[in-house]
Amino acid sequence: MHGALQSLVASNGAGPSIGLELPLDNDWSPARDAARRAEGDAGRPFGVSDLAQHARLAKLADRLGFRALWARDVPLYDPSFGDAAQVFEVFTYLGYLAGVTERILLGTAAVVLPLREPMLTLKSAATVDQLSNGRLLLGVASGDRPVEYPIFERDFASRGERFREQVAMVRSWASGSLPAGIELLPRPAQPLPLLVAGLAQQTPEWIGAHMDGCLAYPGTPEDHARRSAQWRAVTAPLSEGVPKPYISFIHLDLADDAHAPLERYRFGGRMGRHALVHELAALHAAGVQHVALHLRRNQRPVDETMQEIGEFVLPVFHTAQAVTA
């Protein structure tokens, strides 16, 4: 198993490993949204994050022992969709984060392969992997925003076929796609781990055979018990009986009161840290091996929330942080 995947799923057996979804911002909270609206035309549009503290918070996540940082690939800001993710180009950003962090894994969730020039995608991914000393987790997808495809002069209807072609290129490292004597450098020391968001216009059987892990949409433990069973049904273990990772996300609003019960909303909920531990354990029992926390709805300061989770939640689930080779 690739060292980054092995580190991602390592825990003490009580629950999943815990990461964070970028941006490390709480711009969707009521107070921050009200402040944004009050700024009028001079303010940021809804869905465009404030990245003023991004490097400081990424370093804090690394220091506290969060297992991974996940960055989405959103090439264009579409106001009708209302989410620009972390704004920065995903590989450039992860290359920067590789330089300011030491141990935390760096994942894409997920790169839209059919929109990209394949050779440059390979070179970008390998560059981040080498600069981070093997910490890249390459999440990939076929894309779900039709408006982007004509802008990039790509065909939306054939994105499933393009996805398969590019996955084959990653696996072969462009073998057969280059003239004799021409190489694509840098070449990863190990094959890059490929994780898929959704089905990417493929059959479950194809996904299970060709992908190393699943990036599942947020849901309840009951949702994940059903989905993870479907994933396990179409996948073989990676090695030594270790199942291919099933990964998901939670939109979290961590309450001041540590004993506050879980109040669910779409994709997550508001809860105190004790309820968070219970929810994470329930997700693990449902087959989730890694959970990334999304804090854009969080009402408390992001760094304060990260500190509390680092002090009281991560020790419940994490072994000593593994350093990838």
Salt bridges, closest charged atoms under 4 A:
ASP25 OD1 - ARG32 NH2 2.93
ASP27 OD2 - ARG296 NH2 2.76
ASP33 OD1 - ARG36 NH2 2.65
ASP33 OD2 - ARG37 NE 3.01
ASP50 OD2 - ARG32 NH2 3.83
ASP73 OD1 - ARG116 NH2 3.20
ASP83 OD2 - ARG72 NH1 2.30
ASP83 OD1 - ARG296 NH1 2.75
GLU89 OE2 - ARG116 NH2 2.92
GLU161 OE2 - ARG162 NH2 3.10
GLU165 OE2 - ARG162 NH2 2.82
ASP212 OD2 - ARG171 NH2 3.16
ASP223 OD1 - ARG226 NH2 3.88
ASP253 OD2 - ARG270 NH1 2.92
ASP256 OD1 - ARG300 NE 3.27
GLU279 OE2 - ARG264 NH1 2.92
ASP303 OD2 - ARG56 NH1 3.42
GLU304 OE2 - ARG300 NE 2.87
GLU308 OE2 - ARG273 NH1 3.04
GLU308 OE1 - ARG300 NH2 2.79
